[in-house]
């Protein structure tokens, strides 16, 4: 004979009353309901792209990944696959008086420009300033432009990035 009051005659908890005064079936139903609510909440959570912030930088690893794809599609033909530039001296004018596309990997002057200036340069191009870079604001969203910038800034070493920050690089809210 079992003297434990929490176990019913069959030896199962389902037959006994819980300490709260509810029978075990009621407790089990509450537990199942809780699990269903919790489970359905989790089921609604889709895996988000990796939004891990790159240590010491304003952008995320997801932005760098998306930026790499966009840079390859829209920018690499002129600025090089790794933002290294088109070769030659980007400071020397071409026969038509324009300058060749500069490297964006931190070895040229891009790091002298704040985030807002970089955004404008991508969105409106270099034509308003006498350059040849076309505007990309009609083809890329603001988020995509940020991703492109994140990609080429990911090519900058920490010394260049720190210098950019000291110059007021992140001058706008994100």
N, C-alpha and C positions, 0 to 999 in steps of 0.2 A: 504494500500500500504506500502510495506516494503522499507525503505530508506537505509537499510544497504547494501553497495555495495558488501559485501562478500557473500550474500545470493542471489541466483538466483530467477527467477519468481516462481519456484515450492516450494521455501522455503528450498531447500536443498543446501548444500555447493558444491555438485557435479556440479552444473550448473554455479558456479561463478568462477571467476579468483582468484587465490591466490595472496597474496601480492608480491610473487616473479615473478609474471607475468605468471606463469604456471597455467593452469586450474586445478581444484581440482582433476579430474581423473588422471592427470599426477603426482600430489603430492601423491595421494593414491597409484598409481603404484610404485612410488619410496619407499614409506613406506612399501608396501607389499614385494618388492624386498629386502629391508633392513631386514625385519623380516625373510624372507626365508633364506637369507645368515646367519644371526645371529642364527636362529633356527637350520640350518643344521650344523653349527659349534658346537653348543651345543650338537646336536645329536651324533656327532662324539666323544664326550667326554664320555668315559665310566667311571663308578665309579671306582676309584682306591682304592686298599686296604688302610686301615687307615695308613697313613705315619706320624702320629702325633709323634713327638719326645717325648720320655719320659723325663720329666723335670729333668735336671741335669745329664742326661745319654747320651751316644753316640748312642743309638739305638732307634728304633721306636716301638710303640705298635704293629704294624703289624709284626715286626721281633720277638717280644716276643711271639705273638700268633703262628706264624709258628714254632718258636723254641720249644715251648711247645709240639707241635705235633711231631716234629722230635726227641726231647729228649725222649718222651714216646716210640717212635718206636725204637730208636737206643741206648739210653743211660741208661734209667731208670732201666733196669734189673740189671745193675752193680752199678749205682750211686744213685739209689732210685728215686721214682716218683717225689719228690720235690727237687732233688739234695742233699738229706740229707746224702747220703752215704749208704753203705751196712750193717751198724751196726758194732759194735765192734770198736776197736781202729785202725784207719787207719795208725797209726805210728808204729804199731807192725808188724813185718814180719810174714808171713805165713810159714808153715813148709817147703815149697820149697824155702824160702828165698825172695820171692817177697812180695810186700805190697798189701793190699786189696785196692779196688777202694775207693778213698777218697771222702768225701763230696765235692760238688762244690757250696754249698749254702753260702759260705763265712765263714764257721766255720773251715775250714782246710787251706790249703796253696794256693789254686787256685788264690786268690787275690794277691799273691806275684808275679804273672807272668803277663807280659805285654800282650796286645792284640795279638801281633805277635807270642809270645810264645804259647798262648792259641790256636791260629789258627793252628800252627804247630803241637801241641799236638793232636788235633782232627784229622787233616789231616794225620799225619804219625803214630799216636798211640804211645804207651809207649814202645814197643818192642825194638826200637833202644837204649832206656835208661835202659834196663833191666826190664821193666815192662811187663804187660800182655795185656794192652789195644790194641785192634786191630786198624789199620789205617782205617779212614773213608773217606779219600780223593778221593777214587775211587767211593764211594757211594753218597757222598754229594758234591754239588757245593760250591764254596767259599761263595756265598750268604747264602746257607743253613748252613754252618759252622758258619758264623756270627750270624745267627738266633739262633742256639743252644747255642752259647756263650751268646747272649742277654737274652735268657731264663734263664740260670742258674745265670747270673749276676742280673737278676731281683729279684732273691731270696736274694740278698745281701742287708743288711740294708745300710742306707746312710753313717754311720760311716765307714763301711768296704769299700764301694765304693769310698768314699773320700780318704781313705788311699791308695787304689789302684791307684787313679788318681795322688796323690802326689808322688807315686813311679814311675810315668811315664807310667801308664797303657795304655793310648791310644797313642801308639808309631808309628802308621802307619796312612796313609791317608785312608779315607773311601770314 
